[in-house]
Amino acid sequence: MRGRSDGAALAAEYLDALRHQRRLSRATLTNYGHALKALLSLLGKDDLGSLEPAQVRRFVAVMHARGLAPRS
């Protein structure tokens, strides 16, 4: 059984829930998956529970600098 800090498993569950509940397009889910993968790579080997608000803000700023719109 996975723990609440298993980021990859939680991301997969989240994307699956979005696919079934909100019926998002495959392209949207792919983009969300890329963003989640980038966020998890920011953590490296740390647990998801160790993610700090400052890290999330930095991640969002980096994504914005790459040209992604706020909704992305």
C-alpha positions as CSV (number, residue, x, y, z in Angstrom):
1,M,0.0,0.0,0.0
2,R,1.4,3.4,-0.9
3,G,1.8,6.2,1.6
4,R,0.5,9.7,1.3
5,S,4.0,10.8,0.4
6,D,4.2,8.7,-2.7
7,G,4.1,11.5,-5.2
8,A,4.0,9.5,-8.4
9,A,1.2,7.2,-7.3
10,L,-0.8,10.2,-6.0
11,A,-0.3,12.1,-9.3
12,A,-1.5,9.0,-11.3
13,E,-4.6,8.7,-9.1
14,Y,-5.3,12.4,-9.4
15,L,-5.0,12.3,-13.2
16,D,-7.2,9.2,-13.3
17,A,-9.8,10.9,-11.2
18,L,-9.8,14.0,-13.5
19,R,-10.2,11.7,-16.5
20,H,-13.2,10.0,-15.1
21,Q,-14.9,12.7,-13.1
22,R,-14.2,15.8,-15.2
23,R,-13.8,14.0,-18.5
24,L,-10.8,16.2,-19.4
25,S,-9.2,15.8,-22.8
26,R,-6.2,13.6,-23.3
27,A,-4.1,16.7,-24.2
28,T,-5.1,18.5,-21.0
29,L,-4.3,15.4,-18.9
30,T,-1.0,15.0,-20.7
31,N,-0.1,18.7,-19.9
32,Y,-1.2,18.2,-16.3
33,G,1.0,15.1,-16.1
34,H,4.0,17.0,-17.4
35,A,3.5,19.7,-14.8
36,L,3.1,17.2,-12.0
37,K,6.2,15.4,-13.1
38,A,8.1,18.6,-13.1
39,L,6.8,19.5,-9.6
40,L,7.8,16.0,-8.3
41,S,11.3,16.3,-9.8
42,L,11.7,19.5,-7.9
43,L,11.5,17.4,-4.7
44,G,14.1,15.0,-5.9
45,K,14.2,12.1,-3.3
46,D,12.3,14.0,-0.7
47,D,8.8,13.0,0.3
48,L,5.8,14.8,-1.0
49,G,5.0,15.8,2.6
50,S,8.1,17.8,2.7
51,L,7.0,20.2,-0.1
52,E,7.0,23.7,1.2
53,P,4.8,26.6,0.0
54,A,8.0,28.5,-1.1
55,Q,8.9,25.5,-3.4
56,V,5.4,25.6,-5.0
57,R,5.7,29.3,-5.6
58,R,9.1,28.9,-7.1
59,F,7.8,26.1,-9.3
60,V,4.8,28.3,-10.5
61,A,7.2,31.1,-11.2
62,V,9.5,28.8,-13.3
63,M,6.5,27.5,-15.3
64,H,5.3,31.1,-15.9
65,A,8.8,32.1,-17.1
66,R,8.6,29.2,-19.5
67,G,5.6,30.9,-21.0
68,L,2.7,28.9,-19.5
69,A,-0.5,30.8,-18.8
70,P,-1.8,31.0,-15.2
71,R,-4.5,28.5,-16.0
72,S,-1.9,26.0,-17.0
